[in-house]
Amino acid sequence: MKQDGTQPVEAKACLDVDGRSKENRFQKKLTNGVAVSAGMEWRKLVCYFHTTAQTENIQVQLNATSSKETAVLFDDFSLTEINLEDGVLEGFDCTLWDSWKTKGMKMQTYHSENEGRSAKGAMCLEITAPPENWKDSGSLLTRLPVVPGREYTLLAYVKSEGLPENATISMGLQAQDEKCKFLGLQILRSQTTADACAGQWKRLVITYRIPSTGKWLECRNMLLTLGCKSSAPGKIYFDDFEFFITSETGDTE
């Protein structure tokens, strides 16, 4: 997409995808709306999304907003199916993430086009008001397919801004079955504190082999969360997420 004409103005281009039934009835939003500034040069606008088992059709919406008169052009649309087991490299210039928060957490999530570790574009989780109590938290989340017996590595880079030093930023994994129901198994975590990544990017990593014994045999998905627990407002940026198979076989104890 790009702006039309010769005089640039402040304009946003947005991509939205909805899931629809066979009869084309609305089911759910598949994206949170990916919006970026529309400049005078062609720029690629990308969005990852998961479809549900009931999704028969999708509706793609391309739109633009501006406080001044202008036109935004769109071209070269494509739709590609991705096998998540082949791995994911996500620079947060697009998004495959939903969000979750406790009732007392005041927060918003959005794409930040001026932040980024290796290139401009990152996801921001902003706590907009003091949480109601110390247990409140919020996170980005997505679901990734796994197979018992395989070892996976997940990593993401985080950076804090304006948070209390002892605020915790974490990556978490929770096991689910093929129907995406929790199995009640241990939660895997990698975490840091806001002071350790204040103004600088820090990597969070989890490498774990899914056991092929006991209740782990039912594991087909891992719910991944990237989140924060803080006593005061501030921002956390997430960038350069990766998910890949480290090895196929080995000790599963």
N, C-alpha and C positions, 0 to 999 in steps of 0.2 A: 504494500500500500504506500501511497504518498499523497501529498497535497497537490492539487491542481493549480495552475497559474504561476505567477512569477513573484508574488509577494507573500512570504510566510506569515501565518498567524498561529496563535496557540490553538491547537486542535488535537483531539484524542481519537484514535481508531480502536475499535473494540471487536473482539471475536467471542461469541457465545455459542454453546452447543447444548441442545435439549434432547433428552431421550423420549421417544414416542412409541406407542403401541402399533400393532399391525394396522389398526384403524386410524392411525395417525393422531391418537389422543395423547395429550401431554402426560408424561410420567414423572420425570424429575429433571432438574438442571444437572448436566454432566460437567459443567465448568463453573467457576466463580466469576467468569468474565475477565478476559485478558485484555487490558487496555494499555496502549503505549502512545507516546507523542508521534504525530504524523508530521514528518519533515518534508523537505522538497526533493529528497532522493528516495528511490525505491528501497523499502525495508521489509524484511520477512517477518510476518506475524505468525507465531506458532503456538499451538495449544495441544497438550496431551489430555486424554480423558479415558475413563473406564466406562464401558457399557455394562448394564445389568443383564441378567439372564432373560428378562422380559422385553428387552429393547429390540424392536423390529425395524425401526426407522430412527433417524436423527434429523434434527432441524438445526441448520447452521445459520447464525445471524451475524452479518457484518454491518457495523454501523459506526458513525462518527459523531462527535459532539464538539461544539465550539461556540464561544460567545460572540464571534464575528462571522460575517458572511464568507464562506469558503466552500470548497468541494474536496472530498477525499476520494481517490481512485483505488480500486482493488483489482488485482489481476492474478493469474496463474494459480488458481485454487487447486489443492490436491488433498486427498485423504489416503492415509497409509495405515495398514494394520501392523502392530508391533507385538512381537512375542516377548513378554517381560522376562522369561527365563533366559533369553539371549543376553540379558543385561540392560541396564538403563544408565544413561549419562545425561543428567538434567542440570542445565545451567541456570535454571530459574528465570530464563527469558520467556519461558512459558510455564505452564503449571499442570501437574497431575495430582494436586493436593486439595483436600477438603480441610475444614478447620473444626475445632471442638474447644469448648471451654466450660468450666464450672459456672454455676449460676452467679456467683459473686465476682467473677472476673469481667472487667470492662476492657475489651480489646477489639482490634480490627486487624485484618490481614490484607496485604496488597502487594502488587509488583512495584518495586522501586527501580526505576530505570537509571538512576544516577549512581547507585551503589553496585558493587560487584567485585569479586576476587580476581578472576582471570579476564573478565570482560564486563562491560556495563550490563546490569540486569541482575537483580536479586529479589528474593521474597522477604518481606518485612512483616513481623508480628509486633504490633505496637500495643502496649498496655496503656490505655488512655486515661485511667483514673485509678486511685489506690484500690486494690482488691478488698473485699469485705473482711477476709481473714487470711491467715498465713497458709491455709490449705488450698486456697483457690489457685488455679492454674489454667493455662491454655496451650493449644498446640496446633500445628499443621499435622495432617495425617493422610496416609494412603495405604493401600493393601497390595502386597506383593506375593506371587505364587511361589511355593517352595515344595521340595520333595524330601521326605525323610532319608537320611543317609548322605545327603549332599552338604557340603560346607559352603556358606555364603559370606561375602563381605559387603558391608554397607558403610558408606562414609558420607559426611557432609561437613561443610565449613560454616562456622558461626562467628558473628561479631556483635558485640553489645554496644549500646549507646545510651547513656543517661541512667542506667540501672544501678541499684544499690550493689555494693561489692559482693555481698553474699547471695545475691539472686542466683538461682541454679538454672542452667540451660542443659537440656538433655535430649538424647536420642533413645527411644525405647522400642522394644519389639514384644508383641503379645501373640501367642499361638492361637490359630483358629482352624476349625475343620472346613470341609468343602462347602458347607452352608454358611460359612463365615460366623460361626458361633464360637465363643471363647472356650478353650479347653481347660482353663483353670491352672495352667502350668506357670512356671517361674517367668517373671518379666525380666528381659535382658535390657541392660542400660549402659550407656556411655554418657558421662556428664562432665560439665565444667562449671565454674563460677563466672559471674559477669566481670569481675576484676581481671580474670585470666585472659579474657578476650575483648577487653575494652579498647575500642579503636583499632583492633587488629584481628585478622582472621585466624581462627583456631580450628583444627580438625577434630571431629568426633568420629570414632570408628568402632564398629562391632564386627567381629569375625566369629562365626558360630556354626558348628556342624549340627544339623537337625538329627537328634537321636532316632534310630530305627528300632526302638524298644518301647514297651509300655504305651502310655497314652499319646506319646509323640508320634506313633504310627498313624494317628488320625489327622496329624497336622498337614494342611494343604495350603494355608495362607499365613502370612505374618502381617499383623497390623503394625505399621511403622508410624511413630509419632516423633515430631521435632517440636519441643515445647519449652516452656519457661514457668518457673514459680518465683514470684517476686512480691515484696511488700510495698512497692511503689511503682509509679509509671516509668516507662522507658521503652526502648526499641531493641529488637533482636533481628539481625539479618541472617538469612540462610542462602548458601550458594554452593554450586558444583557438587550436587548429589550424585553418588554412584552406587549401583547395586549389581553384583555379578557373582557367578559361581566360582569359588576358589578351588574346589576339587570335587570329584564325583564320588569317590569311595574312600574308606579309611575307618579308623577306630570310631565307633559310634557310642562309646560308653560316656 
